Each structure stands twice: as C-alpha cells, then as structure tokens.
Amino acid sequence: MKYLLIFIVVIVVLMLHKKNRASQQASHQQRKAQRLSAPEPMHACTRCGVNVPASRCVWDAQQRPYCCAEHARPG
Ligand SMILES: [Zn+2]
C-alpha cells in the first residue's frame, strides 16, 4: 500500500512537470513568433538621410518622410 502511494505521488509530480514544460515551450514559441513578425518599412529622412521606421516618421504636406519635427519644419 505504501509503494502504491509513492508511485501515485511520483506520477502526479511527473505529470505536473511535463505540463509546466509544455506551457513554457508554448510561451517560448509565442515570443519567437512575435520577434519574427513582419518587418516595418524604413524611410530615409528627406533632410539628413537617417533611416526611420514608418511608424515614427514625421510627414510633411507633400508626404515626404522626416526623422523628427525639427527636420520637417520648412527652411
Ligand atoms: Zn532628419
């Protein structure tokens, strides 16, 4: 009877360990997928030529990309 109890405890521990590893692998895969998501297009600043991600560009009236508001200012 004692050995049966020890056997059951060992099985439960192994199952919990396996479940934990599976969830860790799933979250690792998810992070990897997020890291490898589609790249963002880059645009060179019209004034200084620095490459800036499209989401951080400042656009003027003629839709030209700039790295910052300072460079987008005319003059
Ligand atoms: Zn610039």
N, CA, C, O and the ligand as a Tripos MOL2 file, in Angstrom:
@<TRIPOS>MOLECULE
protein
  301   299    76     0     0
PROTEIN
NO_CHARGES

@<TRIPOS>ATOM
      1 N           0.8360   -1.2030    0.0000 N.3       1 MET1
      2 CA          0.0000    0.0000    0.0000 C.3       1 MET1
      3 C           0.8790    1.2640    0.0000 C.2       1 MET1
      4 O           0.5800    2.2400   -0.6890 O.2       1 MET1
      5 N           1.9590    1.2270    0.7790 N.am      2 LYS2
      6 CA          2.8800    2.3590    0.8790 C.3       2 LYS2
      7 C           3.5160    2.6640   -0.4920 C.2       2 LYS2
      8 O           3.6490    3.8240   -0.8820 O.2       2 LYS2
      9 N           3.8980    1.6090   -1.2030 N.am      3 TYR3
     10 CA          4.5360    1.7960   -2.5100 C.3       3 TYR3
     11 C           3.5590    2.3470   -3.5440 C.2       3 TYR3
     12 O           3.9420    3.1150   -4.4270 O.2       3 TYR3
     13 N           2.3080    1.9530   -3.4260 N.am      4 LEU4
     14 CA          1.2870    2.4770   -4.3410 C.3       4 LEU4
     15 C           1.1440    3.9860   -4.1670 C.2       4 LEU4
     16 O           1.0460    4.7270   -5.1450 O.2       4 LEU4
     17 N           1.1340    4.4300   -2.9200 N.am      5 LEU5
     18 CA          1.0260    5.8630   -2.6260 C.3       5 LEU5
     19 C           2.2380    6.6170   -3.1980 C.2       5 LEU5
     20 O           2.0830    7.6700   -3.8180 O.2       5 LEU5
     21 N           3.4420    6.0710   -2.9850 N.am      6 ILE6
     22 CA          4.6660    6.6990   -3.5190 C.3       6 ILE6
     23 C           4.6050    6.7430   -5.0490 C.2       6 ILE6
     24 O           4.9670    7.7460   -5.6630 O.2       6 ILE6
     25 N           4.1500    5.6570   -5.6480 N.am      7 PHE7
     26 CA          4.0290    5.5840   -7.1120 C.3       7 PHE7
     27 C           3.0720    6.6590   -7.6320 C.2       7 PHE7
     28 O           3.3570    7.3230   -8.6290 O.2       7 PHE7
     29 N           1.9270    6.8230   -6.9440 N.am      8 ILE8
     30 CA          0.9380    7.8270   -7.3670 C.3       8 ILE8
     31 C           1.5330    9.2380   -7.2510 C.2       8 ILE8
     32 O           1.3460   10.0680   -8.1400 O.2       8 ILE8
     33 N           2.2420    9.5000   -6.1630 N.am      9 VAL9
     34 CA          2.8640   10.8250   -5.9710 C.3       9 VAL9
     35 C           3.8800   11.0920   -7.0810 C.2       9 VAL9
     36 O           3.9200   12.1900   -7.6350 O.2       9 VAL9
     37 N           4.7000   10.0930   -7.4040 N.am     10 VAL10
     38 CA          5.6980   10.2450   -8.4610 C.3      10 VAL10
     39 C           5.0120   10.5440   -9.7970 C.2      10 VAL10
     40 O           5.4580   11.4210  -10.5370 O.2      10 VAL10
     41 N           3.9360    9.8240  -10.1090 N.am     11 ILE11
     42 CA          3.2110   10.0400  -11.3670 C.3      11 ILE11
     43 C           2.6430   11.4640  -11.4240 C.2      11 ILE11
     44 O           2.7380   12.1300  -12.4550 O.2      11 ILE11
     45 N           2.0540   11.9270  -10.3180 N.am     12 VAL12
     46 CA          1.4690   13.2740  -10.2900 C.3      12 VAL12
     47 C           2.5650   14.3300  -10.4900 C.2      12 VAL12
     48 O           2.3720   15.2910  -11.2350 O.2      12 VAL12
     49 N           3.7100   14.1500   -9.8250 N.am     13 VAL13
     50 CA          4.8180   15.1040   -9.9610 C.3      13 VAL13
     51 C           5.3110   15.1330  -11.4100 C.2      13 VAL13
     52 O           5.5460   16.2050  -11.9690 O.2      13 VAL13
     53 N           5.4650   13.9700  -12.0040 N.am     14 LEU14
     54 CA          5.9160   13.9030  -13.3960 C.3      14 LEU14
     55 C           4.9230   14.5800  -14.3380 C.2      14 LEU14
     56 O           5.3240   15.2740  -15.2730 O.2      14 LEU14
     57 N           3.6150   14.3790  -14.0900 N.am     15 MET15
     58 CA          2.5970   14.9950  -14.9450 C.3      15 MET15
     59 C           2.6400   16.5190  -14.8200 C.2      15 MET15
     60 O           2.5440   17.2320  -15.8190 O.2      15 MET15
     61 N           2.7850   17.0130  -13.5880 N.am     16 LEU16
     62 CA          2.8570   18.4660  -13.3820 C.3      16 LEU16
     63 C           4.1050   19.0470  -14.0450 C.2      16 LEU16
     64 O           4.0490   20.1130  -14.6570 O.2      16 LEU16
     65 N           5.2210   18.3470  -13.9210 N.am     17 HIS17
     66 CA          6.4700   18.8020  -14.5390 C.3      17 HIS17
     67 C           6.3380   18.8700  -16.0630 C.2      17 HIS17
     68 O           6.7700   19.8370  -16.6910 O.2      17 HIS17
     69 N           5.7380   17.8380  -16.6430 N.am     18 LYS18
     70 CA          5.5610   17.7780  -18.0950 C.3      18 LYS18
     71 C           4.6420   18.9080  -18.5670 C.2      18 LYS18
     72 O           4.9030   19.5430  -19.5890 O.2      18 LYS18
     73 N           3.5600   19.1530  -17.8110 N.am     19 LYS19
     74 CA          2.6060   20.2060  -18.1690 C.3      19 LYS19
     75 C           3.2850   21.5730  -18.1150 C.2      19 LYS19
     76 O           3.0730   22.4160  -18.9870 O.2      19 LYS19
     77 N           4.1010   21.7830  -17.0870 N.am     20 ASN20
     78 CA          4.8230   23.0460  -16.9270 C.3      20 ASN20
     79 C           5.7850   23.2730  -18.0920 C.2      20 ASN20
     80 O           5.8780   24.3780  -18.6260 O.2      20 ASN20
     81 N           6.4970   22.2160  -18.4780 N.am     21 ARG21
     82 CA          7.4400   22.3360  -19.6030 C.3      21 ARG21
     83 C           6.7020   22.6420  -20.8960 C.2      21 ARG21
     84 O           7.1780   23.4350  -21.7080 O.2      21 ARG21
     85 N           5.5280   22.0110  -21.0970 N.am     22 ALA22
     86 CA          4.7550   22.2540  -22.3210 C.3      22 ALA22
     87 C           4.3050   23.7030  -22.3980 C.2      22 ALA22
     88 O           4.3550   24.3130  -23.4660 O.2      22 ALA22
     89 N           3.8590   24.2670  -21.2560 N.am     23 SER23
     90 CA          3.4090   25.6650  -21.2810 C.3      23 SER23
     91 C           4.5870   26.6080  -21.4860 C.2      23 SER23
     92 O           4.4440   27.6410  -22.1390 O.2      23 SER23
     93 N           5.7720   26.2590  -20.9260 N.am     24 GLN24
     94 CA          6.9550   27.0960  -21.1470 C.3      24 GLN24
     95 C           7.3460   27.0920  -22.6160 C.2      24 GLN24
     96 O           7.6890   28.1320  -23.1770 O.2      24 GLN24
     97 N           7.2940   25.9120  -23.2410 N.am     25 GLN25
     98 CA          7.6350   25.8190  -24.6560 C.3      25 GLN25
     99 C           6.6470   26.6210  -25.4990 C.2      25 GLN25
    100 O           7.0390   27.2700  -26.4690 O.2      25 GLN25
    101 N           5.3490   26.5770  -25.1270 N.am     26 ALA26
    102 CA          4.3360   27.3100  -25.8830 C.3      26 ALA26
    103 C           4.5960   28.8080  -25.7910 C.2      26 ALA26
    104 O           4.5000   29.5120  -26.7970 O.2      26 ALA26
    105 N           4.9260   29.3110  -24.5920 N.am     27 SER27
    106 CA          5.1740   30.7460  -24.4660 C.3      27 SER27
    107 C           6.4690   31.1360  -25.1780 C.2      27 SER27
    108 O           6.5760   32.2350  -25.7230 O.2      27 SER27
    109 N           7.4540   30.2310  -25.1720 N.am     28 HIS28
    110 CA          8.7000   30.4980  -25.8970 C.3      28 HIS28
    111 C           8.4240   30.6030  -27.3960 C.2      28 HIS28
    112 O           8.9410   31.4950  -28.0690 O.2      28 HIS28
    113 N           7.6090   29.6890  -27.9100 N.am     29 GLN29
    114 CA          7.2490   29.7170  -29.3390 C.3      29 GLN29
    115 C           6.5090   31.0170  -29.6650 C.2      29 GLN29
    116 O           6.7230   31.6180  -30.7180 O.2      29 GLN29
    117 N           5.6320   31.4420  -28.7420 N.am     30 GLN30
    118 CA          4.8550   32.6600  -28.9700 C.3      30 GLN30
    119 C           5.7840   33.8790  -29.0340 C.2      30 GLN30
    120 O           5.6420   34.7360  -29.9060 O.2      30 GLN30
    121 N           6.7490   33.9390  -28.0840 N.am     31 ARG31
    122 CA          7.6920   35.0620  -28.0980 C.3      31 ARG31
    123 C           8.5220   35.0680  -29.3630 C.2      31 ARG31
    124 O           8.7870   36.1260  -29.9360 O.2      31 ARG31
    125 N           8.9380   33.8740  -29.8060 N.am     32 LYS32
    126 CA          9.7320   33.7600  -31.0270 C.3      32 LYS32
    127 C           8.9330   34.2680  -32.2250 C.2      32 LYS32
    128 O           9.4700   34.9630  -33.0870 O.2      32 LYS32
    129 N           7.6320   33.9120  -32.2750 N.am     33 ALA33
    130 CA          6.7690   34.3470  -33.3760 C.3      33 ALA33
    131 C           6.6120   35.8630  -33.3620 C.2      33 ALA33
    132 O           6.5820   36.4990  -34.4160 O.2      33 ALA33
    133 N           6.5110   36.4460  -32.1520 N.am     34 GLN34
    134 CA          6.3750   37.8970  -32.0640 C.3      34 GLN34
    135 C           7.6480   38.5870  -32.5370 C.2      34 GLN34
    136 O           7.6020   39.6030  -33.2300 O.2      34 GLN34
    137 N           8.8100   38.0030  -32.1390 N.am     35 ARG35
    138 CA         10.0820   38.5880  -32.5610 C.3      35 ARG35
    139 C          10.2340   38.5560  -34.0650 C.2      35 ARG35
    140 O          10.8070   39.4740  -34.6510 O.2      35 ARG35
    141 N           9.7250   37.5030  -34.7030 N.am     36 LEU36
    142 CA          9.9010   37.3280  -36.1350 C.3      36 LEU36
    143 C           8.7120   37.8570  -36.9330 C.2      36 LEU36
    144 O           8.5020   37.4500  -38.0750 O.2      36 LEU36
    145 N           7.9340   38.7620  -36.3380 N.am     37 SER37
    146 CA          6.8030   39.3150  -37.0690 C.3      37 SER37
    147 C           7.3060   40.1550  -38.2390 C.2      37 SER37
    148 O           8.4950   40.4590  -38.3280 O.2      37 SER37
    149 N           6.4090   40.5200  -39.1170 N.am     38 ALA38
    150 CA          6.7820   41.2120  -40.3460 C.3      38 ALA38
    151 C           7.5760   42.4750  -40.0390 C.2      38 ALA38
    152 O           7.2160   43.2240  -39.1310 O.2      38 ALA38
    153 N           8.6500   42.7210  -40.7820 N.am     39 PRO39
    154 CA          9.4580   43.9170  -40.5310 C.3      39 PRO39
    155 C           8.7150   45.1820  -40.9360 C.2      39 PRO39
    156 O           7.8890   45.1710  -41.8480 O.2      39 PRO39
    157 N           9.0230   46.2660  -40.2460 N.am     40 GLU40
    158 CA          8.3780   47.5330  -40.5350 C.3      40 GLU40
    159 C           9.1870   48.2430  -41.6200 C.2      40 GLU40
    160 O          10.4170   48.2300  -41.5760 O.2      40 GLU40
    161 N           8.5090   48.8650  -42.5980 N.am     41 PRO41
    162 CA          9.2670   49.5770  -43.6370 C.3      41 PRO41
    163 C          10.0150   50.7730  -43.0500 C.2      41 PRO41
    164 O           9.5470   51.4160  -42.1110 O.2      41 PRO41
    165 N          11.1730   51.0530  -43.6170 N.am     42 MET42
    166 CA         12.0030   52.1680  -43.1640 C.3      42 MET42
    167 C          11.9960   53.2420  -44.2490 C.2      42 MET42
    168 O          11.9120   52.9420  -45.4400 O.2      42 MET42
    169 N          12.0860   54.4970  -43.8160 N.am     43 HIS43
    170 CA         12.1600   55.6130  -44.7580 C.3      43 HIS43
    171 C          13.3490   56.4820  -44.3800 C.2      43 HIS43
    172 O          13.6160   56.7020  -43.1980 O.2      43 HIS43
    173 N          14.0560   56.9720  -45.3800 N.am     44 ALA44
    174 CA         15.1780   57.8770  -45.1300 C.3      44 ALA44
    175 C          14.6420   59.2890  -44.9760 C.2      44 ALA44
    176 O          13.8030   59.7320  -45.7600 O.2      44 ALA44
    177 N          15.1270   59.9920  -43.9640 N.am     45 CYS45
    178 CA         14.7260   61.3810  -43.7290 C.3      45 CYS45
    179 C          15.1010   62.2120  -44.9570 C.2      45 CYS45
    180 O          16.2110   62.1000  -45.4770 O.2      45 CYS45
    181 N          14.1760   63.0340  -45.4070 N.am     46 THR46
    182 CA         14.3950   63.8550  -46.5940 C.3      46 THR46
    183 C          15.5480   64.8330  -46.3760 C.2      46 THR46
    184 O          16.2700   65.1550  -47.3200 O.2      46 THR46
    185 N          15.7290   65.3120  -45.1330 N.am     47 ARG47
    186 CA         16.7780   66.2990  -44.8830 C.3      47 ARG47
    187 C          18.1360   65.6570  -44.5720 C.2      47 ARG47
    188 O          19.1330   66.0040  -45.2040 O.2      47 ARG47
    189 N          18.1910   64.7290  -43.6100 N.am     48 CYS48
    190 CA         19.5010   64.2300  -43.1530 C.3      48 CYS48
    191 C          19.8040   62.8060  -43.6120 C.2      48 CYS48
    192 O          20.9480   62.3640  -43.5080 O.2      48 CYS48
    193 N          18.8070   62.0780  -44.1160 N.am     49 GLY49
    194 CA         19.0580   60.7480  -44.6440 C.3      49 GLY49
    195 C          19.0280   59.6290  -43.6190 C.2      49 GLY49
    196 O          19.2530   58.4720  -43.9750 O.2      49 GLY49
    197 N          18.7580   59.9380  -42.3560 N.am     50 VAL50
    198 CA         18.6790   58.9000  -41.3160 C.3      50 VAL50
    199 C          17.4660   58.0160  -41.6000 C.2      50 VAL50
    200 O          16.3820   58.5130  -41.9040 O.2      50 VAL50
    201 N          17.6630   56.6810  -41.4980 N.am     51 ASN51
    202 CA         16.5460   55.7590  -41.7050 C.3      51 ASN51
    203 C          15.6770   55.7060  -40.4600 C.2      51 ASN51
    204 O          16.1770   55.5520  -39.3460 O.2      51 ASN51
    205 N          14.3600   55.8350  -40.6600 N.am     52 VAL52
    206 CA         13.3970   55.8830  -39.5630 C.3      52 VAL52
    207 C          12.2840   54.8790  -39.8680 C.2      52 VAL52
    208 O          11.8400   54.7970  -41.0130 O.2      52 VAL52
    209 N          11.8180   54.1060  -38.8640 N.am     53 PRO53
    210 CA         10.6690   53.2210  -39.0840 C.3      53 PRO53
    211 C           9.4420   54.0340  -39.4970 C.2      53 PRO53
    212 O           9.2520   55.1580  -39.0310 O.2      53 PRO53
    213 N           8.6230   53.4710  -40.3600 N.am     54 ALA54
    214 CA          7.4660   54.1960  -40.9060 C.3      54 ALA54
    215 C           6.5560   54.7460  -39.8100 C.2      54 ALA54
    216 O           5.9880   55.8270  -39.9630 O.2      54 ALA54
    217 N           6.4140   54.0120  -38.7060 N.am     55 SER55
    218 CA          5.5090   54.4630  -37.6470 C.3      55 SER55
    219 C           6.0580   55.6670  -36.8890 C.2      55 SER55
    220 O           5.2980   56.3420  -36.1940 O.2      55 SER55
    221 N           7.3550   55.9590  -36.9980 N.am     56 ARG56
    222 CA          7.9520   57.0770  -36.2620 C.3      56 ARG56
    223 C           8.3110   58.2420  -37.1750 C.2      56 ARG56
    224 O           8.8810   59.2330  -36.7190 O.2      56 ARG56
    225 N           7.9800   58.1310  -38.4720 N.am     57 CYS57
    226 CA          8.2790   59.2180  -39.4070 C.3      57 CYS57
    227 C           7.3580   60.4040  -39.1550 C.2      57 CYS57
    228 O           6.2210   60.2480  -38.7080 O.2      57 CYS57
    229 N           7.8670   61.5790  -39.4470 N.am     58 VAL58
    230 CA          7.0560   62.7960  -39.4750 C.3      58 VAL58
    231 C           6.8970   63.1380  -40.9470 C.2      58 VAL58
    232 O           7.8820   63.2590  -41.6750 O.2      58 VAL58
    233 N           5.6350   63.2950  -41.3850 N.am     59 TRP59
    234 CA          5.3690   63.5190  -42.8100 C.3      59 TRP59
    235 C           4.9890   64.9640  -43.0320 C.2      59 TRP59
    236 O           4.2720   65.5520  -42.2230 O.2      59 TRP59
    237 N           5.4680   65.5480  -44.1320 N.am     60 ASP60
    238 CA          5.0580   66.9140  -44.4550 C.3      60 ASP60
    239 C           3.8700   66.8800  -45.4190 C.2      60 ASP60
    240 O           3.3410   65.8080  -45.7130 O.2      60 ASP60
    241 N           3.4550   68.0380  -45.9070 N.am     61 ALA61
    242 CA          2.2710   68.1330  -46.7660 C.3      61 ALA61
    243 C           2.4530   67.3760  -48.0760 C.2      61 ALA61
    244 O           1.4790   66.8930  -48.6540 O.2      61 ALA61
    245 N           3.6980   67.2700  -48.5490 N.am     62 GLN62
    246 CA          3.9670   66.5490  -49.8040 C.3      62 GLN62
    247 C           4.2330   65.0610  -49.5530 C.2      62 GLN62
    248 O           4.7030   64.3550  -50.4450 O.2      62 GLN62
    249 N           3.9300   64.5860  -48.3360 N.am     63 GLN63
    250 CA          4.1230   63.1790  -47.9380 C.3      63 GLN63
    251 C           5.5760   62.7430  -48.0320 C.2      63 GLN63
    252 O           5.8550   61.6050  -48.4100 O.2      63 GLN63
    253 N           6.5060   63.6300  -47.6940 N.am     64 ARG64
    254 CA          7.9180   63.2760  -47.6200 C.3      64 ARG64
    255 C           8.2400   62.9110  -46.1680 C.2      64 ARG64
    256 O           7.7750   63.5790  -45.2440 O.2      64 ARG64
    257 N           9.0230   61.8680  -45.9660 N.am     65 PRO65
    258 CA          9.3230   61.4400  -44.5890 C.3      65 PRO65
    259 C          10.4650   62.2380  -43.9720 C.2      65 PRO65
    260 O          11.4240   62.5970  -44.6560 O.2      65 PRO65
    261 N          10.3540   62.5140  -42.6710 N.am     66 TYR66
    262 CA         11.4090   63.1690  -41.8930 C.3      66 TYR66
    263 C          11.6180   62.3930  -40.5970 C.2      66 TYR66
    264 O          10.7190   61.6990  -40.1230 O.2      66 TYR66
    265 N          12.8080   62.5200  -40.0370 N.am     67 CYS67
    266 CA         13.1250   61.7900  -38.8000 C.3      67 CYS67
    267 C          12.5170   62.4600  -37.5730 C.2      67 CYS67
    268 O          12.2680   61.7920  -36.5690 O.2      67 CYS67
    269 N          12.2720   63.7750  -37.6380 N.am     68 CYS68
    270 CA         11.7280   64.4860  -36.4720 C.3      68 CYS68
    271 C          11.0020   65.7450  -36.9570 C.2      68 CYS68
    272 O          11.1190   66.1330  -38.1190 O.2      68 CYS68
    273 N          10.2600   66.3660  -36.0590 N.am     69 ALA69
    274 CA          9.5040   67.5710  -36.4090 C.3      69 ALA69
    275 C          10.4320   68.7180  -36.7850 C.2      69 ALA69
    276 O          10.0990   69.5580  -37.6210 O.2      69 ALA69
    277 N          11.6300   68.7370  -36.1370 N.am     70 GLU70
    278 CA         12.6220   69.7770  -36.4260 C.3      70 GLU70
    279 C          13.0040   69.7560  -37.9120 C.2      70 GLU70
    280 O          13.0700   70.8030  -38.5570 O.2      70 GLU70
    281 N          13.2540   68.5590  -38.4470 N.am     71 HIS71
    282 CA         13.6530   68.4410  -39.8530 C.3      71 HIS71
    283 C          12.4690   68.6100  -40.7970 C.2      71 HIS71
    284 O          12.6640   68.9440  -41.9650 O.2      71 HIS71
    285 N          11.2610   68.3910  -40.3250 N.am     72 ALA72
    286 CA         10.0860   68.5420  -41.1750 C.3      72 ALA72
    287 C           9.7080   70.0020  -41.3370 C.2      72 ALA72
    288 O           8.9790   70.3700  -42.2580 O.2      72 ALA72
    289 N          10.2200   70.8440  -40.4140 N.am     73 ARG73
    290 CA          9.9150   72.2630  -40.4820 C.3      73 ARG73
    291 C          10.5790   72.8840  -41.7080 C.2      73 ARG73
    292 O          11.7670   72.6530  -41.9340 O.2      73 ARG73
    293 N           9.8450   73.6720  -42.5110 N.am     74 PRO74
    294 CA         10.4480   74.2640  -43.7070 C.3      74 PRO74
    295 C          11.5000   75.3100  -43.3620 C.2      74 PRO74
    296 O          11.4030   76.0010  -42.3480 O.2      74 PRO74
    297 N          12.5020   75.4120  -44.2210 N.am     75 GLY75
    298 CA         13.5100   76.4490  -44.0310 C.3      75 GLY75
    299 C          14.8770   75.9580  -43.7630 C.2      75 GLY75
    300 O          15.7970   76.7570  -43.5880 O.2      75 GLY75
    301 ZN         16.3840   64.1140  -40.3470 Zn       76 ZN76
@<TRIPOS>BOND
     1     1     2 1
     2     2     3 1
     3     3     4 2
     4     3     5 am
     5     5     6 1
     6     6     7 1
     7     7     8 2
     8     7     9 am
     9     9    10 1
    10    10    11 1
    11    11    12 2
    12    11    13 am
    13    13    14 1
    14    14    15 1
    15    15    16 2
    16    15    17 am
    17    17    18 1
    18    18    19 1
    19    19    20 2
    20    19    21 am
    21    21    22 1
    22    22    23 1
    23    23    24 2
    24    23    25 am
    25    25    26 1
    26    26    27 1
    27    27    28 2
    28    27    29 am
    29    29    30 1
    30    30    31 1
    31    31    32 2
    32    31    33 am
    33    33    34 1
    34    34    35 1
    35    35    36 2
    36    35    37 am
    37    37    38 1
    38    38    39 1
    39    39    40 2
    40    39    41 am
    41    41    42 1
    42    42    43 1
    43    43    44 2
    44    43    45 am
    45    45    46 1
    46    46    47 1
    47    47    48 2
    48    47    49 am
    49    49    50 1
    50    50    51 1
    51    51    52 2
    52    51    53 am
    53    53    54 1
    54    54    55 1
    55    55    56 2
    56    55    57 am
    57    57    58 1
    58    58    59 1
    59    59    60 2
    60    59    61 am
    61    61    62 1
    62    62    63 1
    63    63    64 2
    64    63    65 am
    65    65    66 1
    66    66    67 1
    67    67    68 2
    68    67    69 am
    69    69    70 1
    70    70    71 1
    71    71    72 2
    72    71    73 am
    73    73    74 1
    74    74    75 1
    75    75    76 2
    76    75    77 am
    77    77    78 1
    78    78    79 1
    79    79    80 2
    80    79    81 am
    81    81    82 1
    82    82    83 1
    83    83    84 2
    84    83    85 am
    85    85    86 1
    86    86    87 1
    87    87    88 2
    88    87    89 am
    89    89    90 1
    90    90    91 1
    91    91    92 2
    92    91    93 am
    93    93    94 1
    94    94    95 1
    95    95    96 2
    96    95    97 am
    97    97    98 1
    98    98    99 1
    99    99   100 2
   100    99   101 am
   101   101   102 1
   102   102   103 1
   103   103   104 2
   104   103   105 am
   105   105   106 1
   106   106   107 1
   107   107   108 2
   108   107   109 am
   109   109   110 1
   110   110   111 1
   111   111   112 2
   112   111   113 am
   113   113   114 1
   114   114   115 1
   115   115   116 2
   116   115   117 am
   117   117   118 1
   118   118   119 1
   119   119   120 2
   120   119   121 am
   121   121   122 1
   122   122   123 1
   123   123   124 2
   124   123   125 am
   125   125   126 1
   126   126   127 1
   127   127   128 2
   128   127   129 am
   129   129   130 1
   130   130   131 1
   131   131   132 2
   132   131   133 am
   133   133   134 1
   134   134   135 1
   135   135   136 2
   136   135   137 am
   137   137   138 1
   138   138   139 1
   139   139   140 2
   140   139   141 am
   141   141   142 1
   142   142   143 1
   143   143   144 2
   144   143   145 am
   145   145   146 1
   146   146   147 1
   147   147   148 2
   148   147   149 am
   149   149   150 1
   150   150   151 1
   151   151   152 2
   152   151   153 am
   153   153   154 1
   154   154   155 1
   155   155   156 2
   156   155   157 am
   157   157   158 1
   158   158   159 1
   159   159   160 2
   160   159   161 am
   161   161   162 1
   162   162   163 1
   163   163   164 2
   164   163   165 am
   165   165   166 1
   166   166   167 1
   167   167   168 2
   168   167   169 am
   169   169   170 1
   170   170   171 1
   171   171   172 2
   172   171   173 am
   173   173   174 1
   174   174   175 1
   175   175   176 2
   176   175   177 am
   177   177   178 1
   178   178   179 1
   179   179   180 2
   180   179   181 am
   181   181   182 1
   182   182   183 1
   183   183   184 2
   184   183   185 am
   185   185   186 1
   186   186   187 1
   187   187   188 2
   188   187   189 am
   189   189   190 1
   190   190   191 1
   191   191   192 2
   192   191   193 am
   193   193   194 1
   194   194   195 1
   195   195   196 2
   196   195   197 am
   197   197   198 1
   198   198   199 1
   199   199   200 2
   200   199   201 am
   201   201   202 1
   202   202   203 1
   203   203   204 2
   204   203   205 am
   205   205   206 1
   206   206   207 1
   207   207   208 2
   208   207   209 am
   209   209   210 1
   210   210   211 1
   211   211   212 2
   212   211   213 am
   213   213   214 1
   214   214   215 1
   215   215   216 2
   216   215   217 am
   217   217   218 1
   218   218   219 1
   219   219   220 2
   220   219   221 am
   221   221   222 1
   222   222   223 1
   223   223   224 2
   224   223   225 am
   225   225   226 1
   226   226   227 1
   227   227   228 2
   228   227   229 am
   229   229   230 1
   230   230   231 1
   231   231   232 2
   232   231   233 am
   233   233   234 1
   234   234   235 1
   235   235   236 2
   236   235   237 am
   237   237   238 1
   238   238   239 1
   239   239   240 2
   240   239   241 am
   241   241   242 1
   242   242   243 1
   243   243   244 2
   244   243   245 am
   245   245   246 1
   246   246   247 1
   247   247   248 2
   248   247   249 am
   249   249   250 1
   250   250   251 1
   251   251   252 2
   252   251   253 am
   253   253   254 1
   254   254   255 1
   255   255   256 2
   256   255   257 am
   257   257   258 1
   258   258   259 1
   259   259   260 2
   260   259   261 am
   261   261   262 1
   262   262   263 1
   263   263   264 2
   264   263   265 am
   265   265   266 1
   266   266   267 1
   267   267   268 2
   268   267   269 am
   269   269   270 1
   270   270   271 1
   271   271   272 2
   272   271   273 am
   273   273   274 1
   274   274   275 1
   275   275   276 2
   276   275   277 am
   277   277   278 1
   278   278   279 1
   279   279   280 2
   280   279   281 am
   281   281   282 1
   282   282   283 1
   283   283   284 2
   284   283   285 am
   285   285   286 1
   286   286   287 1
   287   287   288 2
   288   287   289 am
   289   289   290 1
   290   290   291 1
   291   291   292 2
   292   291   293 am
   293   293   294 1
   294   294   295 1
   295   295   296 2
   296   295   297 am
   297   297   298 1
   298   298   299 1
   299   299   300 2
@<TRIPOS>SUBSTRUCTURE
     1 MET1         2 RESIDUE 1 A MET
     2 LYS2         6 RESIDUE 1 A LYS
     3 TYR3        10 RESIDUE 1 A TYR
     4 LEU4        14 RESIDUE 1 A LEU
     5 LEU5        18 RESIDUE 1 A LEU
     6 ILE6        22 RESIDUE 1 A ILE
     7 PHE7        26 RESIDUE 1 A PHE
     8 ILE8        30 RESIDUE 1 A ILE
     9 VAL9        34 RESIDUE 1 A VAL
    10 VAL10       38 RESIDUE 1 A VAL
    11 ILE11       42 RESIDUE 1 A ILE
    12 VAL12       46 RESIDUE 1 A VAL
    13 VAL13       50 RESIDUE 1 A VAL
    14 LEU14       54 RESIDUE 1 A LEU
    15 MET15       58 RESIDUE 1 A MET
    16 LEU16       62 RESIDUE 1 A LEU
    17 HIS17       66 RESIDUE 1 A HIS
    18 LYS18       70 RESIDUE 1 A LYS
    19 LYS19       74 RESIDUE 1 A LYS
    20 ASN20       78 RESIDUE 1 A ASN
    21 ARG21       82 RESIDUE 1 A ARG
    22 ALA22       86 RESIDUE 1 A ALA
    23 SER23       90 RESIDUE 1 A SER
    24 GLN24       94 RESIDUE 1 A GLN
    25 GLN25       98 RESIDUE 1 A GLN
    26 ALA26      102 RESIDUE 1 A ALA
    27 SER27      106 RESIDUE 1 A SER
    28 HIS28      110 RESIDUE 1 A HIS
    29 GLN29      114 RESIDUE 1 A GLN
    30 GLN30      118 RESIDUE 1 A GLN
    31 ARG31      122 RESIDUE 1 A ARG
    32 LYS32      126 RESIDUE 1 A LYS
    33 ALA33      130 RESIDUE 1 A ALA
    34 GLN34      134 RESIDUE 1 A GLN
    35 ARG35      138 RESIDUE 1 A ARG
    36 LEU36      142 RESIDUE 1 A LEU
    37 SER37      146 RESIDUE 1 A SER
    38 ALA38      150 RESIDUE 1 A ALA
    39 PRO39      154 RESIDUE 1 A PRO
    40 GLU40      158 RESIDUE 1 A GLU
    41 PRO41      162 RESIDUE 1 A PRO
    42 MET42      166 RESIDUE 1 A MET
    43 HIS43      170 RESIDUE 1 A HIS
    44 ALA44      174 RESIDUE 1 A ALA
    45 CYS45      178 RESIDUE 1 A CYS
    46 THR46      182 RESIDUE 1 A THR
    47 ARG47      186 RESIDUE 1 A ARG
    48 CYS48      190 RESIDUE 1 A CYS
    49 GLY49      194 RESIDUE 1 A GLY
    50 VAL50      198 RESIDUE 1 A VAL
    51 ASN51      202 RESIDUE 1 A ASN
    52 VAL52      206 RESIDUE 1 A VAL
    53 PRO53      210 RESIDUE 1 A PRO
    54 ALA54      214 RESIDUE 1 A ALA
    55 SER55      218 RESIDUE 1 A SER
    56 ARG56      222 RESIDUE 1 A ARG
    57 CYS57      226 RESIDUE 1 A CYS
    58 VAL58      230 RESIDUE 1 A VAL
    59 TRP59      234 RESIDUE 1 A TRP
    60 ASP60      238 RESIDUE 1 A ASP
    61 ALA61      242 RESIDUE 1 A ALA
    62 GLN62      246 RESIDUE 1 A GLN
    63 GLN63      250 RESIDUE 1 A GLN
    64 ARG64      254 RESIDUE 1 A ARG
    65 PRO65      258 RESIDUE 1 A PRO
    66 TYR66      262 RESIDUE 1 A TYR
    67 CYS67      266 RESIDUE 1 A CYS
    68 CYS68      270 RESIDUE 1 A CYS
    69 ALA69      274 RESIDUE 1 A ALA
    70 GLU70      278 RESIDUE 1 A GLU
    71 HIS71      282 RESIDUE 1 A HIS
    72 ALA72      286 RESIDUE 1 A ALA
    73 ARG73      290 RESIDUE 1 A ARG
    74 PRO74      294 RESIDUE 1 A PRO
    75 GLY75      298 RESIDUE 1 A GLY
    76 ZN76       301 GROUP 0 **** ****
